[in-house]
Amino acid sequence: MNHAKYVIVQDDLLDELPLVIRDAGTDCRSVTNDAEHVVGELVAQGRLPPGRRLLYYDSDGELTEIIHAGGMAIAFGSATEKDLDG
């Protein structure tokens, strides 16, 4: 199956706010099921430096956090709309 497809919802150029993405694919893996690849891709693009939070809306519209370190996804955490402001 293909890698996850996603769109960037929020990308603060100063990296002060979390990076927020949304699942966008229907014929591919979800962000949840392809978190390692998604994190690696965002790190390689320079959008996800160490310490910046990564939040995402899954295919059901639920907001979740992908906790990452060393360029790898290591866990999932809960998130709310309040987390969008940092």
TIVEXDO-995151 format. One record per residue: residue in three letters; z, x, y of N, C-alpha, C in turn. Coordinates in steps of 0.2 Angstrom, whole numbers, plus 5000, padded with zeros to 4 digits. Example, Ala and Ser with C-alpha at 12.3 -4.5 7.8 and 13.67 -1.06 7.14 Angstrom:
2
Ala503950664972503950624978503950664984;Ser503550644989503650684995503950645000;
//
This chain:
86
Met500050044994500050005000500050045006;Asn499750025012499750065018500350065021;His500450115026501050125030501150075034;Ala501750065037501950015041501550015048;Lys501349955050501049945057501549915061;Tyr501649945068502149925072501849925079;Val502149895084501949895091502649925095;Ile502549955100503049985104503249925109;Val503849905109504049845114504349875120;Gln504749935119505149965125505150035124;Asp504850075128504850145128505050175135;Asp505650185136505850215143505650285143;Leu505250305148505050375149505550425149;Leu506150405152506750455153507150455147;Asp506950415141507350415135508050395136;Glu508250355141508950335142509050265139;Leu508550225137508550165134508350175127;Pro508550135122508250145115507550135115;Leu507250165110506550145108506550085104;Val506150035106506149975102505349965100;Ile505349945093504749935090504749865087;Arg504149835085504149775081503649775076;Asp503849755070503349745064502749715066;Ala502149745065501549705067501049695061;Gly501149725055500749715050500849665045;Thr500349635042500449585036500149615030;Asp499749655030499449685024499649755023;Cys500249775025500549845024501249835023;Arg501549895022502249905021502649875028;Ser503249855027503649835033503949895036;Val504149895042504549955045505149965041;Thr505449915038506049925034505949965028;Asn505349955025505149985018504750045019;Asp504650065026504250125027504650165033;Ala505250165033505650185038505550265039;Glu505550305033505450375033504850395037;His504250355035503650375039503650355046;Val503950295048503950275055504350325059;Val504950345057505350385060504950455061;Gly504750485056504350545056503750545061;Glu503450485061502850475066503050475073;Leu503650435074503850435081504150495084;Val504450535079504750605081504150645083;Ala503650645079503050695080502650675086;Gln502750615088502350585095502850605101;Gly503450635099503850645105504250585108;Arg504150525105504550465107505250465105;Leu505450495100506050485097506450555096;Pro506750585102507050645101507750635098;Pro508150685096508750675093509250635098;Gly509650595095510050555099509850495102;Arg509150485103508850415105508950365100;Arg509150305102509250255097508550225096;Leu508450205089507850165087507950095085;Leu507750045089507849975087507249945085;Tyr507249895080506649865079506749795077;Tyr506249755078506149685076505849685070;Asp506149655065505749645058505349585058;Ser504949575053504449525052504749455053;Asp505449445052505749385054506049385061;Gly505949435065506149435072506849455073;Glu507149485067507849505068507849575070;Leu508349585075508449655078508849695074;Thr508649755072509049805068508949875071;Glu509449915069509349985071509250035065;Ile508750085066508650135061509050195064;Ile509550215060509950275062509550335059;His509450385063509050445061509350505063;Ala509150555059509450625061508950675058;Gly508850725061508450785059507750755057;Gly507450705061506850685060506750635054;Met507250615051507250565045507750505046;Ala507450455044507850395044508450405039;Ile509050385041509650395036510050335034;Ala509950285039510350225037510050165042;Phe510250105040510150045045510750025048;Gly510749995054511349975057511149905060;Ser511749865062511649805065511449815073;Ala511149775076510949775083510949705086;Thr511049705092511049635096510549655102;Glu510449595105510049605111510349645117;Lys511049645117511449685121511249765120;Asp511049785114510849855113510249875116;Leu509849825118509149845122509249875128;Asp509849875131510049905138510349965137;Gly510449995131510750055130511450045128;
//
